[in-house]
């Protein structure tokens, strides 16, 4: 009887504590619109207060945290060891209710729901099905959050953690989290969980070609095992052509994962010391110009940049030589988005223009044009949907969104189609082949505007390379 009385008292104390917390929440809010009574309160304070009051305020667990980052590890351990299923459901229900009733802070609730899903993954040690279910739930909310805050690297870091089953996708998310307007520095530690297994000589779960690609990036990022870099590059390149032919449509998404990671490697994974990052940070009036009109080189490229550029060019050349293979279009699209952005920064182009395969690019563009309808018009402007039609971004559009080199590529409100469900964003549609060809030709025409790297002749309807890049190519 005494035992039952003790349980009852504990339940009543817990119930009273929760009631007080709900009253405090009501006090923070003026009404269902989500307007705070106190104007000095802001969204981040609300988020911290919510986690502290509803998660970390158990009488037996009195430690207080000042930032949401400090909550994560303690909260997870608290979930594992001391919180019953009812409390877990209560936390999920509270955030879901706030998401529905307090839209003013919708982006916060969405990320919190992703956090809760991620914590549930760690808790469900015994049931693989439950872990997969919660992985899907968490991925859904983080993806939704990244749509609302596409330049926030933290969200791509979280998505990378959830992408453990796909190393190429995981690498693209990790590198992207460092190459957005608001990078997430903690990625530099987390990404090593992907790199360490392939840098060690112990067996790993990856396909040999994927392991080679990830290992190359791991060596360039960490500067470990440098003696294996060239061998790993060769291993990947030697398998690439036959691999694309074998996996066919499965290389559609693999292509843009590789394209994004390659672009980020050229940016030094977001390092401020990287030559391209420094060039992009300069204002046009700050760019030094030599007497002959060419941009001056502020510093010589370091060895890592040279290696990243060499590897990128070898990949691009291999893929471009697969004439007529529509499965390579997403990769080519991501590469040209990167190069188009670089052409706006003379200081950046001075480091990459002589290495990039412009002649091969011109031939690739002519090959794409030859496969289009006879009345197709080459243009340099992003083609918008016809009046009354909603935009339908390509899968790689969503993947590139937020990157510092794609920020000015997409038209305003290009991603404002509410009729595309979260799970449909990466679906491949038959019409996307022609859309990609149009994008690639548009980017080629845009790069050719200056005549410095590509030339477009509207009379002959052909692309070509300027004389200094017009070299003989083998096997073409």
Secondary structure, DSSP 8 states (H G I E B T S, - for coil): -HHHHHHHHHHHHHHHHHHHHHHHHHHHBSSTT--BSSTT--HHHHHHHHHHHHTS--TT-----SSHHHHHHHHHHHHHHH--HHHHHHHHHHHHHHHHH-GGGHHHHHHHHHHHHHHHHHH--S-HHHHHHHHHHHHHHHHHHHHHSTTBHHHHHHHHHHTTT-HHHHHHHHHHHHSBTB--TTHHHHTHHHHHHHHSSS--SS-HHHHHHHHHHHHHHH--SGGGHHHHHHHHHHHHHHHHHHHGGGHHHHHHHHHHHHHHHHTGGG-TTSHHHHHHHS-GGG--B-TTS-B--SS---HHHHHHHHHHHHHHHHHHTSTT-GGGHHHHHHHHHHHHHHTT-HHHHHHHTTTS-HHHHHHHHHHHHHTS-TT----SS-----TT------HHHHHHTTBTTTTTTS-TTTT--TTS-GGGTT---TTHHHHHHHHHHHHHHHHGGGSSS-EEETTTTEEE--GGG----TT-
